[in-house]
């Protein structure tokens, strides 16, 4: 009698098991330490409503996504609360399951060797790992798109065992994919139409019935979709796609690694040149690639002529089909060659994920939680000698981890408000140390307001879209640039650099050619000045502008003010003006940078000191999406 254990182990697909294990490890490595990100906080803060209708009206409709993922998060929160592990767990598990579904779909249409290859690529790419580790509609949307393809593909056969269950699964997955994200809805539509194209004549009626039933079941979501889609897009912060968007996207998906990208693309190229695929496989390959190109084209056109929506994440649901379509050209190989192919892709993919992309450092150290970690350490070391503050898009988001560490004294500000309260706090603060942090693309002038009064940098640290400074009071004369700063000028005089009277509207102009000032990798222009009021003063400004020859208006104009505060006579204050080079139009050759004072209120004051420096862009700030 044969050993049942032996029979069981012989039936296991060990190569697929290894790929799925790799996918699981890469998504669940130190999973319990992953903090919440901005978009997750945004969803979680839209759960506290007393009824289901209120949850939909106030929690779902104001968002740009359908209800599916939000309802899933609401259910998890209802039963187990806010813990990141439980909130993120279903999305991470669906990310692993998607790798398996990619394999099943590839095996249905193409060779088993190609299925292993496609599954391996999806298993190790940071693009798919990152969106599996956040509780947003991406992982769940892709899971249901792939599940819809698997169920629907089986329906295209002439005779299917348990057809009614396959039919129900297909309909359900079409609906659920449409409830997660509007681009996953679009892909669900592509799957439905594409399978009609691939179906045998006897199965077309069944497929049409499935589509009609799915549309009927989706109808309760239609009012939400109409409200959201007619409300516009996210163009207030997302710009139109640049000319190099596609190049940047492929660089990002292949880890900005020539090694990883070359290995995968050479495999695809060799497969297309050497393999003769049959008509059915060729149709499927071209259809899958077409779906990706069509999704890209729709996003591009909509972003250009309606409102910007195209970003890397919107291609999350279509990009796997690009991989699957090209991998479909790989013929069936011997087991040893198939294993070698998987290893050839898995090793550079995993190595570049961990070391080049530093995924587990970038992802697991986010600004919200790391600010709380550093502020807690500051309180232990410095006690009452340190004042701590932070600015972000939401004080509730910043305060979440502050409260967990009992940091109740941290001053929290929103970047959408005036910095006047911070300016008053810094001017009146007598503590020798000041800790200032930021998240959510908060303008740097908030930091410079503090640094202008606390010029000595004791420590600094950046994370993705966030940063932190521990500063100490010192003389402005002794301010030294940090390693990533380059001072253009730094002047001071005890008797003042210039005294403005009501007769002086403009003055103390400095200008320089941008061609000689700016270098590759520069990120922020920062100008500041210490001024002393001779009488009550409130309307003086420090202006920074960039002009091009023979054009009357500046292409960039920024103004640093007293933030609405009134400075009494013989009191001093600081003006700060900042320009983020990535937040405005590109600077053409021949441009001139100008910095000067605008005495709009015809007031009397003295300029004691002024400075201008250029700060390099730290790659870490955008490191989850850009090269490090």
Residue pairs with C-beta under 8 A, 6 or more apart in sequence:
15 116
15 335
15 338
15 339
15 342
16 100
16 103
16 116
16 119
18 342
19 99
19 103
19 116
19 119
19 120
19 123
19 342
19 346
20 96
20 99
20 100
20 119
20 123
22 120
22 123
22 124
22 346
22 350
23 95
23 96
23 99
23 119
23 122
23 123
23 124
24 96
26 123
26 124
26 129
26 350
26 353
27 92
27 95
27 96
27 129
27 132
27 133
28 92
29 360
30 360
30 364
31 85
31 88
31 92
31 133
32 84
32 85
33 364
34 84
34 88
34 133
34 363
34 364
35 84
35 364
35 366
35 368
35 369
35 401
36 44
36 84
36 87
36 366
36 368
36 369
36 400
37 134
37 366
37 368
38 368
38 393
38 397
38 439
38 440
38 465
39 134
39 136
40 87
40 88
40 134
40 135
40 136
41 368
41 394
41 396
41 397
41 400
42 63
42 394
42 397
43 63
43 69
43 70
43 73
43 135
43 136
44 73
44 77
44 82
44 87
45 394
45 396
45 397
46 55
46 58
46 59
46 60
46 62
46 63
46 70
47 55
47 59
47 73
47 74
47 77
49 55
49 58
49 59
55 70
55 71
55 74
56 67
56 224
59 70
59 74
60 66
60 67
60 70
60 71
60 224
61 224
61 227
61 228
63 70
63 228
64 228
64 233
64 234
65 136
65 137
65 180
65 181
65 182
65 228
66 137
66 178
66 179
66 180
66 181
66 182
66 185
66 221
66 224
66 225
66 228
67 179
67 221
67 224
68 137
68 140
68 141
68 176
68 179
68 180
69 135
69 136
69 137
69 140
69 141
69 180
69 181
72 90
72 140
73 87
73 135
76 86
76 87
76 90
77 87
80 86
87 135
88 133
88 134
88 135
90 135
90 140
91 132
91 133
91 134
91 135
91 136
91 138
91 139
91 140
92 132
92 133
92 139
94 132
94 139
94 140
94 142
94 143
95 128
95 129
95 131
95 132
95 133
95 139
95 143
96 132
97 143
98 122
98 128
98 132
98 139
98 142
98 143
98 146
98 320
99 119
99 122
99 123
100 119
101 143
101 146
101 147
101 149
101 150
102 115
102 118
102 119
102 122
102 146
102 320
102 324
103 115
103 116
103 118
103 119
104 115
104 150
105 115
105 146
105 149
105 150
105 153
105 324
106 114
106 115
106 118
106 119
106 324
106 327
106 328
107 115
108 150
108 153
108 154
109 153
109 280
109 281
109 284
109 328
110 281
110 284
110 285
110 327
110 328
110 330
111 330
111 331
111 332
111 333
112 332
112 338
113 330
113 331
113 332
113 333
113 337
113 338
113 341
114 271
114 327
114 328
114 329
114 330
114 331
116 338
116 341
116 342
117 267
117 327
117 330
117 341
117 342
117 345
118 320
118 323
118 324
118 327
120 342
120 345
120 346
120 349
121 264
121 323
121 327
121 345
121 349
122 128
122 320
122 323
123 346
123 349
124 345
124 346
124 349
124 350
124 353
125 253
125 254
125 255
125 349
125 353
126 252
126 253
126 255
126 353
126 357
126 359
127 252
127 253
127 312
127 316
127 319
128 142
128 316
128 320
129 353
129 359
130 359
130 363
130 624
131 138
131 139
131 142
131 313
131 316
132 138
132 139
133 363
137 180
137 181
137 184
138 181
138 313
138 316
138 317
140 176
140 180
141 177
141 180
141 181
141 183
141 184
141 187
141 316
141 317
142 184
142 316
142 317
142 320
144 173
144 176
144 177
144 180
144 184
144 188
145 173
145 177
145 184
145 187
145 188
145 191
145 317
146 320
147 169
147 173
147 177
148 170
148 173
148 174
148 177
148 188
148 191
148 192
149 191
149 195
151 166
151 167
151 169
151 170
151 173
152 170
152 174
152 191
152 192
152 195
152 207
152 210
153 195
153 198
154 160
154 166
155 163
155 166
155 167
155 170
155 195
155 199
155 203
155 206
155 207
155 210
156 195
156 198
156 199
156 200
156 203
156 207
157 200
157 203
158 200
158 202
158 203
160 166
163 206
167 206
167 209
167 210
170 210
170 214
171 210
171 213
171 214
171 217
173 188
174 188
174 191
174 192
174 210
174 211
174 214
175 214
175 217
175 218
177 184
177 185
177 187
177 188
178 184
178 185
178 188
178 214
178 218
178 221
179 185
179 218
179 221
181 317
182 225
182 228
182 229
183 295
183 299
183 314
183 315
183 316
183 317
183 318
184 317
186 295
186 298
186 317
187 291
187 295
187 317
187 318
187 321
190 291
190 294
190 295
190 318
192 207
192 210
192 211
192 214
194 287
194 291
195 207
196 204
196 207
196 208
197 283
197 287
198 280
198 283
198 284
198 287
199 207
232 307
233 303
233 306
233 307
233 308
233 309
234 307
234 308
234 309
235 307
235 308
237 441
238 308
238 309
238 311
239 308
240 303
240 304
240 308
241 299
241 300
241 303
241 304
241 308
241 310
242 248
245 300
245 310
246 296
249 312
249 315
250 261
251 261
251 627
252 312
252 625
252 626
253 319
254 260
254 261
254 264
255 261
255 349
255 352
255 353
255 356
255 357
256 356
256 357
256 627
256 628
257 348
257 352
257 356
259 348
259 352
260 348
260 349
260 352
263 344
263 345
263 348
264 345
267 330
267 341
267 344
267 345
268 326
268 327
268 329
271 326
271 327
271 329
271 330
271 331
272 326
272 329
274 331
275 329
275 330
275 331
277 285
277 328
277 329
277 331
281 328
284 325
284 328
285 325
285 326
285 328
285 329
286 325
287 325
288 321
288 322
288 324
288 325
288 328
289 321
289 322
289 325
289 326
290 325
291 318
291 321
292 315
292 318
292 319
292 321
292 322
292 325
293 322
294 318
295 314
295 315
295 317
295 318
296 310
296 315
296 318
299 309
299 310
299 314
299 315
300 310
302 309
302 310
303 309
303 310
312 625
330 341
333 341
353 359
354 360
356 628
357 623
357 628
358 623
358 628
362 463
362 464
362 620
362 623
362 624
362 628
363 624
365 463
366 463
366 464
366 466
367 392
367 437
367 438
367 439
367 463
367 464
367 465
367 466
367 467
367 468
368 392
368 397
368 398
368 400
368 401
368 439
368 466
369 401
370 461
370 463
370 466
370 468
371 390
371 398
371 401
371 402
371 437
371 439
371 466
371 468
372 401
372 402
372 404
372 405
372 407
373 405
374 435
374 437
374 459
374 461
374 468
374 470
375 388
375 402
375 405
375 407
375 410
375 435
375 437
376 405
376 407
378 386
378 388
378 433
378 435
378 470
379 386
379 388
379 407
382 433
384 431
385 431
385 432
385 433
386 431
386 432
386 433
386 434
386 435
386 470
387 411
387 425
387 429
387 431
387 433
387 434
387 435
388 407
388 409
388 410
388 411
388 434
388 435
388 436
388 437
389 410
389 411
389 412
389 413
389 422
389 425
389 434
389 435
389 436
389 437
389 450
390 398
390 402
390 410
390 411
390 412
390 413
390 436
390 437
390 438
390 439
391 412
391 413
391 414
391 415
391 419
391 422
391 436
391 437
391 438
391 439
391 442
391 446
392 398
392 412
392 413
392 414
392 415
392 438
392 439
392 440
392 442
393 414
393 415
393 416
393 439
393 440
393 441
393 442
394 414
394 440
395 412
395 413
395 414
397 439
397 440
398 412
398 439
399 410
399 412
402 408
402 410
402 412
411 422
411 425
413 419
413 421
413 422
413 446
415 438
415 440
415 441
415 442
415 443
415 446
418 563
418 564
419 445
419 446
419 449
419 563
420 562
420 563
420 564
420 565
422 446
422 449
422 450
422 563
423 449
423 562
423 563
423 565
423 573
423 574
424 565
426 434
426 449
426 450
426 453
426 454
427 453
427 573
429 453
432 472
432 473
433 454
433 458
433 470
433 471
433 472
433 473
434 450
434 453
434 454
434 470
434 471
434 472
434 473
435 468
435 469
435 470
435 471
436 446
436 447
436 450
436 451
436 468
436 469
436 471
437 466
437 467
437 468
437 469
438 444
438 446
438 447
438 466
438 467
438 468
439 465
439 466
440 465
440 466
441 465
443 578
443 580
444 524
444 526
444 578
444 580
444 615
445 560
445 576
445 577
445 578
447 467
447 469
448 526
448 528
448 576
448 578
449 574
449 576
450 469
450 471
451 457
451 469
451 471
452 476
452 528
452 530
452 574
452 576
453 473
453 574
454 471
454 472
454 473
454 474
455 471
455 473
455 474
455 475
455 476
455 478
455 479
456 471
456 472
456 473
456 474
456 478
456 479
456 480
457 469
457 470
457 471
457 482
458 470
458 471
458 472
459 468
459 469
459 470
460 467
460 468
460 469
460 470
460 482
461 467
461 468
462 468
462 618
462 620
462 621
463 620
464 620
464 621
464 622
464 623
464 624
465 621
465 622
466 621
467 618
467 621
476 492
476 530
476 609
477 492
477 609
479 490
479 611
481 487
481 613
484 615
484 616
484 618
485 613
485 614
485 615
485 616
486 519
486 613
486 614
486 615
486 616
487 611
487 612
487 613
488 512
488 517
488 612
488 613
488 614
489 510
489 610
489 611
489 612
490 609
490 610
490 611
490 612
490 613
491 497
491 609
491 610
491 611
492 530
492 608
492 609
492 610
493 608
493 609
494 608
496 532
496 606
496 607
496 608
497 508
497 607
497 608
497 609
497 610
498 507
498 508
498 606
498 607
499 534
499 604
499 605
499 606
499 607
500 507
500 540
500 597
500 599
500 603
500 604
500 605
500 606
500 607
501 604
502 599
502 602
502 603
502 604
503 602
504 599
505 598
505 599
505 600
505 602
506 596
506 597
506 598
506 599
507 596
507 597
507 599
508 596
508 597
508 607
508 610
509 594
509 595
509 596
510 594
510 595
510 596
510 612
511 592
511 593
511 594
511 595
512 592
512 593
513 590
513 591
513 592
513 593
514 546
514 587
514 591
514 592
514 593
515 589
515 590
515 591
517 593
517 614
518 581
518 587
518 614
519 614
521 616
521 617
522 581
522 614
522 615
522 616
522 617
523 580
523 581
523 582
523 615
523 616
523 617
523 618
524 578
524 579
524 580
524 581
524 614
524 615
524 617
525 544
525 578
525 579
525 581
525 593
525 612
525 614
525 615
526 576
526 577
526 578
526 612
526 613
526 614
526 615
527 542
527 544
527 560
527 576
527 577
527 578
527 595
527 610
527 611
527 612
528 542
528 560
528 574
528 575
528 576
528 577
528 610
528 611
528 612
529 542
529 574
529 575
529 597
529 607
529 608
529 609
529 610
529 611
530 572
530 573
530 574
530 607
530 608
530 609
530 610
531 537
531 540
531 567
531 572
531 573
531 574
531 575
531 605
531 606
531 607
531 608
532 570
532 571
532 572
532 605
532 606
532 608
533 567
533 568
533 569
533 570
533 571
533 572
533 573
533 603
533 604
533 605
534 569
534 570
534 603
534 604
534 605
534 606
535 569
535 603
535 604
536 566
536 567
536 568
536 569
536 603
537 562
537 566
537 567
537 601
537 603
537 604
537 605
538 562
538 564
538 565
538 566
538 567
538 601
538 603
539 561
539 562
539 599
539 600
539 601
539 603
540 561
540 562
540 575
540 597
540 598
540 599
540 600
540 601
540 603
540 605
541 559
541 560
541 561
541 575
541 577
541 597
541 598
541 600
542 559
542 560
542 561
542 575
542 576
542 577
542 595
542 596
542 597
542 598
543 557
543 558
543 559
543 560
543 577
543 594
543 595
543 596
543 597
543 598
544 556
544 557
544 558
544 559
544 560
544 577
544 578
544 579
544 593
544 594
544 595
545 554
545 556
545 557
545 558
545 593
545 594
546 554
546 555
546 556
546 579
546 587
546 591
546 592
546 593
546 594
547 554
547 555
547 591
547 592
547 594
548 555
548 588
548 590
548 591
548 592
549 590
549 592
554 594
555 584
555 585
555 587
555 588
555 591
556 579
556 584
556 585
556 587
558 577
558 578
558 579
559 577
559 598
560 575
560 576
560 577
560 578
561 575
562 573
562 575
565 573
567 573
572 608
577 595
581 587
581 617
582 617
595 610
595 612
597 607
599 605
619 626
619 627
619 628
620 628
